[in-house]
Amino acid sequence: MANNKLIVSLSPHAHGTDSVEKNMYGVIIALIPALLVSLYFFGVGSAIVLASSVVACVFFEWAISKYILRREQTTICDGSAILTGLLLGFNLPSNLPVWIIVLGALFAIGVGKMTFGGLGQNPFNPALVGRCFLLVSFPAQMTSWPKVGQLTSYLDAETGATPLAIMKQAIKSGDSSVLDQLPSSLNMLVGSSDMGAGALGEVCALALLLGLAYMLWKKIITWHIPVSIIATVFVFSGLLHLANPVYANPVAEILSGGLMLGAIFMATDYVTSPMTAKGQLIYGVAIGFLTVAIRNWGSYPEGMSFAILIMNAFTPLINIYVKPQRFGEVPAKK
């Protein structure tokens, strides 16, 4: 008879029901409202872009794991590659050619994730790495935004100005009346044919907020990062608007562009964000500040992606500065 020993480690003993698969697929479920909205507003173009991005990300993770890293088991079933593909697709215009999407997926998975060893070891959000690579490599294609409502158009879709482009034009011209071209806050919240143009994941803030509510309910994420980002953007942009009306009002800043998508689904990435609540608040405030600064004074109308990647680089420093108290450790007297 086998001599099976019961080995008990020292206390404390912790047990949780969380797993990589559960959390990844939970985030994917939270993205379903935004997915349905993108299909409603962009039709065929949205379906092609999102499907191409997801399939390419899953394929490259499988191929790199099997043929380059020589791993016996691949990680394509844990949902992380699917999530990266969805988030990358939500940051793209609905008329982007498939070959460009595939290049973005290769860079996101190959460089942004697998180069560092795969899930849990990447310092930067892979989807944003892919998005910024495409933005730098193909600026014309990545800044030609199709108007909403073209359900059967793909490569020949009519493009237009995004709300962020209108805001940037107002700042450059110094004419606050340009902001009158912005869609109403209600249209940006619920989505409308009057939204103009934009990426797949930025035309309906309400769909993203539904995803946030689901993730908070399921305790997939905490409120610290998204709330601190949104609050910082509101305060900082509100002060700028009060000082000079050429800057957009804070509600428009929050509801436009990829701010909600980034604050809710990208900045909250477990691997690339701080571990403690205090660290997450510092991280979120910095992202909000950088986003407004880049939007208003940088070369690009959008600053969310760059702000998150910059703070991804600072996450290890934040974790060192804001360390959780060790179990059993007595706090030092000041």
C-alpha positions as CSV (number, residue, x, y, z in Angstrom):
1,M,0.0,0.0,0.0
2,A,1.3,3.4,-0.9
3,N,2.6,5.5,1.9
4,N,0.7,8.7,1.4
5,K,1.6,11.5,3.8
6,L,-0.6,14.5,4.6
7,I,1.7,17.5,4.6
8,V,0.4,20.6,6.3
9,S,2.1,23.9,5.8
10,L,2.4,26.6,8.4
11,S,-0.6,28.9,8.9
12,P,-2.2,31.1,7.7
13,H,-4.1,29.1,5.2
14,A,-5.9,31.0,2.4
15,H,-8.3,29.6,-0.1
16,G,-10.0,31.4,-2.9
17,T,-12.2,30.5,-5.8
18,D,-10.5,32.9,-8.3
19,S,-8.6,31.6,-11.2
20,V,-7.1,33.0,-14.4
21,E,-9.8,31.5,-16.5
22,K,-12.6,32.7,-14.3
23,N,-11.4,36.3,-14.3
24,M,-10.4,36.5,-17.9
25,Y,-13.8,35.1,-19.1
26,G,-15.5,37.4,-16.6
27,V,-13.9,40.4,-18.3
28,I,-14.9,39.1,-21.7
29,I,-18.5,38.8,-20.4
30,A,-18.3,42.4,-19.2
31,L,-17.3,43.4,-22.8
32,I,-20.4,41.9,-24.4
33,P,-22.5,45.2,-24.2
34,A,-19.7,47.1,-25.9
35,L,-19.3,44.3,-28.5
36,L,-23.1,44.4,-29.3
37,V,-23.0,48.2,-29.5
38,S,-20.0,48.1,-31.9
39,L,-21.8,45.6,-34.1
40,Y,-24.9,47.8,-34.0
41,F,-23.1,51.0,-35.1
42,F,-20.4,49.6,-37.4
43,G,-21.9,46.3,-38.7
44,V,-19.7,44.3,-41.0
45,G,-16.6,46.4,-40.4
46,S,-16.8,45.7,-36.6
47,A,-17.3,42.0,-37.1
48,I,-14.3,41.7,-39.5
49,V,-12.0,43.8,-37.3
50,L,-12.9,42.0,-34.0
51,A,-12.9,38.5,-35.5
52,S,-9.5,39.1,-37.2
53,S,-8.0,40.5,-34.0
54,V,-9.2,37.7,-31.8
55,V,-8.3,34.9,-34.2
56,A,-4.8,36.4,-34.9
57,C,-4.1,36.8,-31.2
58,V,-5.1,33.3,-30.3
59,F,-3.1,31.9,-33.2
60,F,0.1,33.7,-32.4
61,E,0.0,32.8,-28.8
62,W,-0.5,29.1,-29.8
63,A,2.3,29.2,-32.4
64,I,4.8,31.0,-30.2
65,S,4.1,28.8,-27.2
66,K,4.4,25.6,-29.3
67,Y,7.2,26.4,-31.8
68,I,9.3,29.1,-30.2
69,L,9.0,28.6,-26.5
70,R,8.6,24.8,-27.0
71,R,6.0,24.5,-24.3
72,E,4.0,21.2,-24.0
73,Q,0.9,23.1,-22.9
74,T,-0.4,26.3,-24.5
75,T,-2.3,29.0,-22.7
76,I,-4.9,29.7,-25.4
77,C,-7.7,28.3,-23.3
78,D,-7.3,30.6,-20.4
79,G,-9.0,33.5,-22.2
80,S,-6.1,36.0,-22.0
81,A,-5.4,35.9,-25.8
82,I,-9.1,36.3,-26.6
83,L,-9.3,39.3,-24.2
84,T,-6.2,40.8,-25.8
85,G,-7.7,40.4,-29.2
86,L,-11.0,42.0,-28.2
87,L,-9.3,45.0,-26.5
88,L,-7.0,45.5,-29.4
89,G,-10.0,45.4,-31.8
90,F,-12.0,47.9,-29.7
91,N,-9.1,50.4,-30.1
92,L,-9.2,50.1,-33.9
93,P,-11.2,51.8,-36.7
94,S,-13.8,49.7,-38.4
95,N,-12.2,50.0,-41.8
96,L,-8.7,48.8,-40.9
97,P,-7.3,46.2,-43.4
98,V,-7.0,42.7,-42.0
99,W,-3.2,42.5,-42.7
100,I,-2.6,45.5,-40.5
101,I,-4.8,44.0,-37.7
102,V,-2.7,40.8,-38.0
103,L,0.5,42.8,-37.6
104,G,-0.9,44.5,-34.5
105,A,-1.9,41.2,-33.0
106,L,1.5,39.7,-33.7
107,F,3.2,42.7,-32.0
108,A,0.7,42.6,-29.1
109,I,1.2,38.9,-28.4
110,G,4.7,38.3,-29.6
111,V,6.4,41.5,-28.2
112,G,4.0,42.8,-25.6
113,K,3.3,39.4,-23.9
114,M,5.3,36.3,-24.9
115,T,8.7,38.0,-25.2
116,F,8.5,38.5,-21.4
117,G,7.5,34.9,-20.7
118,G,3.7,35.1,-21.2
119,L,0.8,35.8,-18.9
120,G,1.7,37.2,-15.6
121,Q,5.2,38.4,-16.6
122,N,4.5,41.2,-19.2
123,P,5.2,44.7,-17.8
124,F,3.0,46.4,-20.3
125,N,-0.6,45.9,-21.4
126,P,-0.3,43.8,-24.6
127,A,-3.4,45.2,-26.4
128,L,-2.1,48.8,-25.9
129,V,1.4,47.7,-27.0
130,G,-0.2,46.5,-30.2
131,R,-2.3,49.6,-30.6
132,C,0.5,52.0,-30.1
133,F,2.7,50.0,-32.6
134,L,0.0,50.3,-35.2
135,L,-0.5,54.0,-34.4
136,V,3.2,54.8,-35.0
137,S,3.6,52.5,-38.0
138,F,0.4,53.3,-39.8
139,P,-0.7,56.7,-38.7
140,A,-2.9,57.5,-41.7
141,Q,-4.9,54.2,-41.5
142,M,-5.1,54.4,-37.7
143,T,-6.5,58.0,-37.6
144,S,-9.1,57.6,-40.4
145,W,-12.2,57.0,-38.3
146,P,-15.4,55.7,-40.1
147,K,-18.7,57.4,-39.2
148,V,-21.2,55.3,-37.3
149,G,-24.2,53.8,-39.0
150,Q,-22.4,52.3,-42.0
151,L,-23.5,48.8,-41.4
152,T,-22.5,47.2,-44.7
153,S,-19.4,49.2,-45.4
154,Y,-15.9,48.1,-44.7
155,L,-12.8,49.4,-46.6
156,D,-14.9,52.0,-48.4
157,A,-16.5,53.4,-45.3
158,E,-16.9,57.2,-45.1
159,T,-14.7,58.8,-42.4
160,G,-15.2,61.8,-40.2
161,A,-13.9,63.8,-37.3
162,T,-14.0,62.3,-33.8
163,P,-15.0,64.3,-30.7
164,L,-11.4,64.3,-29.7
165,A,-10.3,65.7,-33.0
166,I,-12.9,68.5,-32.6
167,M,-11.5,69.3,-29.2
168,K,-7.9,69.4,-30.5
169,Q,-9.1,71.7,-33.4
170,A,-10.6,74.1,-30.9
171,I,-7.4,74.3,-28.9
172,K,-5.2,74.9,-31.9
173,S,-7.5,77.6,-33.3
174,G,-8.2,79.2,-30.0
175,D,-11.9,79.3,-30.9
176,S,-14.2,77.9,-28.3
177,S,-17.1,77.9,-30.8
178,V,-15.6,74.9,-32.6
179,L,-16.7,72.9,-29.6
180,D,-20.3,73.4,-30.7
181,Q,-19.7,70.7,-33.2
182,L,-19.3,68.1,-30.4
183,P,-22.2,65.6,-30.0
184,S,-24.2,66.1,-26.8
185,S,-23.2,64.4,-23.6
186,L,-26.3,62.2,-23.8
187,N,-25.3,61.0,-27.3
188,M,-21.8,60.2,-26.1
189,L,-23.2,58.3,-23.1
190,V,-25.8,56.1,-24.8
191,G,-24.4,56.2,-28.4
192,S,-26.1,57.7,-31.4
193,S,-25.9,58.2,-35.1
194,D,-25.0,61.8,-34.3
195,M,-21.8,60.6,-32.6
196,G,-19.7,61.2,-35.7
197,A,-16.8,58.8,-35.9
198,G,-14.5,56.8,-33.6
199,A,-13.0,53.5,-32.7
200,L,-15.2,50.4,-32.1
201,G,-15.1,50.6,-28.3
202,E,-15.6,54.4,-27.8
203,V,-19.0,55.2,-29.2
204,C,-21.2,54.3,-26.2
205,A,-19.9,55.0,-22.7
206,L,-23.0,53.4,-21.1
207,A,-22.1,49.9,-22.5
208,L,-18.7,50.2,-20.9
209,L,-20.2,51.3,-17.6
210,L,-22.4,48.3,-17.6
211,G,-19.3,46.2,-18.0
212,L,-17.8,48.1,-15.0
213,A,-20.8,47.4,-12.9
214,Y,-20.7,43.7,-13.7
215,M,-17.0,43.4,-12.8
216,L,-17.5,45.2,-9.6
217,W,-20.4,43.0,-8.8
218,K,-18.4,39.9,-9.5
219,K,-15.4,41.4,-7.7
220,I,-13.2,40.9,-10.7
221,I,-11.7,44.4,-10.2
222,T,-12.0,47.0,-7.4
223,W,-13.2,50.6,-7.9
224,H,-9.9,52.3,-7.1
225,I,-8.3,52.6,-10.6
226,P,-11.3,53.5,-12.8
227,V,-12.8,55.9,-10.2
228,S,-9.5,57.6,-9.6
229,I,-8.8,58.0,-13.3
230,I,-12.3,59.4,-14.1
231,A,-12.3,61.7,-11.0
232,T,-8.8,63.1,-11.9
233,V,-9.8,63.7,-15.5
234,F,-13.0,65.5,-14.3
235,V,-11.2,67.8,-11.9
236,F,-8.2,68.6,-14.1
237,S,-10.2,69.2,-17.3
238,G,-12.8,71.1,-15.3
239,L,-10.1,73.5,-14.0
240,L,-8.8,74.0,-17.6
241,H,-12.3,74.6,-18.9
242,L,-12.9,77.2,-16.2
243,A,-9.6,78.9,-16.9
244,N,-10.2,78.9,-20.7
245,P,-13.4,77.8,-22.4
246,V,-11.4,76.7,-25.4
247,Y,-10.8,73.5,-23.5
248,A,-13.8,71.0,-23.5
249,N,-16.0,70.6,-20.5
250,P,-15.1,67.7,-18.1
251,V,-18.1,65.6,-19.0
252,A,-17.2,65.6,-22.7
253,E,-13.6,64.7,-21.8
254,I,-14.7,61.7,-19.8
255,L,-17.3,60.4,-22.3
256,S,-15.1,60.9,-25.5
257,G,-12.4,58.8,-26.9
258,G,-11.0,55.7,-25.2
259,L,-11.0,57.1,-21.7
260,M,-13.8,54.9,-20.4
261,L,-12.5,51.8,-22.2
262,G,-9.0,52.4,-20.9
263,A,-10.0,53.3,-17.3
264,I,-12.3,50.3,-17.0
265,F,-10.7,47.5,-19.0
266,M,-7.1,48.3,-19.6
267,A,-5.7,50.2,-16.7
268,T,-7.2,47.6,-14.4
269,D,-5.1,44.8,-15.9
270,Y,-3.9,42.6,-12.9
271,V,-0.3,42.1,-14.2
272,T,0.5,45.7,-15.1
273,S,-1.3,47.6,-12.3
274,P,-0.2,48.1,-8.6
275,M,-1.2,45.5,-6.0
276,T,-2.4,47.7,-3.1
277,A,-5.4,50.0,-3.0
278,K,-3.2,53.0,-2.2
279,G,-0.9,52.2,-5.1
280,Q,-3.9,51.9,-7.4
281,L,-5.1,55.3,-6.4
282,I,-1.7,56.8,-7.1
283,Y,-1.6,55.0,-10.4
284,G,-5.1,56.1,-11.4
285,V,-4.5,59.7,-10.5
286,A,-1.3,59.8,-12.6
287,I,-3.0,58.2,-15.6
288,G,-5.8,60.7,-15.4
289,F,-3.4,63.6,-15.2
290,L,-1.2,62.4,-18.1
291,T,-4.3,61.7,-20.3
292,V,-5.6,65.2,-20.0
293,A,-2.1,66.7,-20.5
294,I,-1.4,64.6,-23.7
295,R,-4.9,65.3,-25.1
296,N,-4.6,69.0,-24.7
297,W,-0.9,69.7,-25.2
298,G,0.4,66.7,-27.1
299,S,0.5,65.9,-30.8
300,Y,-2.1,63.2,-30.6
301,P,-5.8,63.9,-29.8
302,E,-5.9,60.8,-27.6
303,G,-3.6,60.3,-24.6
304,M,-5.2,57.3,-22.8
305,S,-3.0,54.6,-24.3
306,F,0.2,56.4,-23.8
307,A,-0.7,57.4,-20.2
308,I,-1.5,53.8,-19.3
309,L,1.8,52.4,-20.8
310,I,3.8,55.1,-19.1
311,M,2.3,54.2,-15.7
312,N,2.7,50.5,-16.5
313,A,6.4,51.3,-16.4
314,F,6.1,52.9,-13.0
315,T,4.0,50.1,-11.5
316,P,7.1,48.3,-10.0
317,L,8.2,51.5,-8.3
318,I,4.7,52.1,-6.9
319,N,4.7,48.5,-5.6
320,I,8.0,49.1,-3.8
321,Y,6.9,52.5,-2.4
322,V,3.5,51.3,-1.3
323,K,4.1,47.9,0.2
324,P,1.4,45.9,2.0
325,Q,2.1,45.1,5.7
326,R,3.5,41.6,6.1
327,F,1.4,39.2,8.1
328,G,2.5,39.3,11.8
329,E,4.6,42.4,11.2
330,V,4.3,45.2,13.8
331,P,4.1,48.6,12.2
332,A,7.2,50.8,12.9
333,K,6.5,53.7,15.2
334,K,7.0,57.1,13.7
